Amino acid sequence: MLRILVIEDSPVNMALTTAILENAGHVILQAETATAGIELARRQCPDLVLMDLQLPDIDGLAATRMLKADRRTSDIPVIALTAFAMKGDEDETRSAGCDGYVTKPMRYKDFLAEVERVLGARRGEVLG
């Protein structure tokens, strides 16, 4: 069971993401803004952060850079969540420090596979 912080401003997307992850046995922390999410990450040190890229206060890429620049949160893997997938976006998220990338609407099996891939990479596992 892992603690996963979901930073997402859409109540519908938050509910869906939370339901998928809770059904997989994880404990979910929630934040509706990047600022609240960064503070929660600093206090709770989750195992993973899921970061919406379109947030009302700070965009998700800037928030990811802030997490990666902070020694308290720099080792926490971040998966970018975006509804506006364009060519080159995945590369841009990786440059900002994201460890994974998921487009919305999510396909739950693909979503869980990306979560497992990122967490496996963090643990140094080789996944087939």
C-alpha positions, 0 to 999 in steps of 0.5 A: 500500500502506497501513499499517492498525492493527487494534485488535480483541480477537477472534482470529476478527475479527482474522484476518478483517479482516487477511485482507481488508486484506492481500488488498487489498494493505495492511500490517497492524499488530495490537493486542488492547487499546486500550492496546496499540493507542494505543501502537502508533499513537503509535510507528508512525503508521499511515495508518488505525486500525480500532477495535473498540468493545468492547475489554477494557481501554478502550472503543473510543470512549474510545480514539478520543478519546485518539487524537484528543486526541494531536497525534501521532495526531490526524490518523489516520482511525479507523473504528469496528467494532461488532457491537452496532449500535443506532440512534444508534450511528453518530452517537455514534462520529462525535462521539467522532472516528471518521471511519467506521463498519462493523458486524459481521459485515462484508460485505467489499465494503462494508468495503473501500468504507468504508476507501476512502471514509475514506482518500479523504476524508483525501486530499481526494478526491471519491468518487462 
